[in-house]
Amino acid sequence: MVGLTVLLLVGSVVMFFTKSVVVKMLPFDNKNEFQVVIDMPEGTTLERTAAVTQEIAQYLTTVPEVVDYQNYIGTSAPITFNGLVRHYDLRGGSNMADIQVNLLHKDERDIQSHGIAKQVRPEIQKIAKKYGANVKIIEVPPGPPVLSTLVAEIYGPNYKDQIKVANQVKGILESTTDIVDVDWMTEDNQTEYKLEVDKEKAMLNGIAPQQIVGNLTYLLKEYPVSNLYDENSNDNVGIVLSLDDQDKTSLQDIQNVKIKGSQGNMVSVSDLVKVKTDTLQKTIYRKDQKRVVYVTADMAGALESPVYAILGMNEKLQNMKLPKGYQVNELYMEQPTDESEFTVKWDGEWQITLEVFRDLGVAFLVVIVIIYMLIVGWFQNFKTPMVMMMAIPLSLIGIVFGHWLLGAFFTATSFIGMIALAGVMVRNSVLLIDFIEIRLNDGVALKQAIIEAGAVRTTPILLTTGAVVIGASIILFDPIFQGLAISLVFGAIVSTVLTLLVVPIIYYVTERKKWEK
């Protein structure tokens, strides 16, 4: 019996490594919305972005679960939880667009919002690929507040080389199974035109250089040149000079704008300026004063936990091409202390998962120590409390089996359920062993005392377990707290059965010499 129990316990632990039970911070929630984030190549016109956005939106109308949608082109969607934690509310530009998609209420559909997102992603990606766009399907995270599910932060001694390393990391993620929506926070080269005023020509035409700058600024930035008096308005109504979009789509259109000289002569901008071509400076991101290139990705498919995706990355990272004399380090918890070598630091949901499970593990150990000290204080014995606490690891068998049976993730709430269950399961052991020792002190033989303890204490133990199971089963189908319910329900049932069988056996083996004299 003991051998079989040990085998089951080892098998339960092995299921985490074989991915039969997947570890994840929190499961996917079932929301009534998701967001489509569109990034066209830099320099794309607003009209082009609008056309691609409309084509994606047109496809969304064919999805039965989609109720309606709103397109936001050139600007971000109204701030949501995603906008808050992933900074989507800061997005803006002619090459960017958001589609806010509203779904049927979760009570009126069978598929979870995550399932709908997985279902529409391939078709949307097909449209995106056709136009060279990067499109991401963004679900509202149940928590934690991270930039993305998978985030690789690339640090190094040289920013240009950091971008090259980041591009290779991006390629690795794109070729990894179950990783989707790969993107990076790096901009393509964009041509910058500098219009330098030829002061001599301008003055000969009776035009001040500042007049050229002012006129073009007012036209292109659409600043108010004056205010309209309106007695019914509380605020100033700006009078704006602007060109139609079709009249300012190219550099030539801007150069054709005419400016009036002091003599009433009209002169084209092209006659007054020299055009210099340059490359626009790119945005450089920093984290804690260190230059960083972000590579982001999401998980969707058979295995949707970032834990397993990252664990197999080390060998692939070591095979990357680096500048001569450099190597790449891999960090999981903290930033690099210096930037003399290239470093890939994994962030996002992975780091939160590590930190939460580490802290819960420490909390679990503290709970076990306190329970042990409490029982030692009561029984005045160091060995017997260890036998009683055998019920705690036995609950893991039921917990892992329950998660495997229901195909659920082992989440932070599952771990919390395991900690909560520890006290209940030890109580069952205490009930048994306390009765055994009472009967032993009455002079009853060891075997007989154990049999009587089982007969008398089984009913209250089963009642306690039944109360835990019934109470927890209410939240068994909640998407977020399902792990907690599975731990309490299956852990309590299996641990109770094994406690009634294994704990008396262990007690008999360890205490036989003491009581059978």
Disulfide bonds with the S-S distance in Angstrom:
none
